[in-house]
Amino acid sequence: MLSWTVVFLIVAIIAGVLGFSGIAAGAAGIAKILFFIFLVVFLVSLIMRFVRTA
């Protein structure tokens, strides 16, 4: 999931440089959503690991 975030971030940067502001905003929004989903899944997996070992 983190790799898709990086892909959308690169698309947003390239679109922003080329002047496609609508596409850049959309790709950046998708990258932000995917990054926060990744963070939630990562934190839940860390908590589950510590609960299992305790």
C-alpha positions in Angstrom: 0.0 0.0 0.0 2.9 2.3 0.7 4.2 1.7 -2.9 0.8 2.9 -4.3 1.1 6.0 -2.1 4.6 6.8 -3.6 3.2 6.2 -7.2 0.4 8.7 -6.7 2.7 11.2 -5.0 5.1 11.0 -8.0 2.1 11.4 -10.4 1.0 14.4 -8.4 4.4 16.0 -8.6 4.8 15.4 -12.3 1.3 16.7 -13.0 1.9 19.8 -10.9 5.2 20.6 -12.7 3.5 20.2 -16.0 0.6 22.5 -15.0 -2.2 19.9 -14.6 -3.5 21.2 -11.3 -6.7 19.2 -11.2 -4.9 15.9 -11.8 -2.2 16.9 -9.3 -4.8 17.7 -6.6 -6.6 14.4 -7.2 -3.5 12.3 -7.1 -2.2 14.1 -4.0 -5.6 13.5 -2.3 -5.5 9.8 -3.2 -1.9 9.6 -1.9 -2.8 11.2 1.3 -5.8 8.9 1.9 -3.6 5.8 1.1 -0.9 7.0 3.4 -3.3 7.4 6.4 -4.8 4.0 5.7 -1.3 2.6 5.7 -0.5 4.3 9.0 -3.7 2.9 10.6 -3.0 -0.6 9.4 0.7 -0.3 10.6 -0.3 0.9 14.0 -3.0 -1.8 14.4 -0.4 -4.5 13.5 2.1 -3.1 16.0 -0.5 -3.1 18.8 -1.6 -6.6 17.9 2.0 -7.8 18.0 2.5 -6.3 21.5 -0.8 -7.7 22.8 0.1 -11.2 21.6 3.6 -11.2 23.2 2.3 -9.8 26.5 
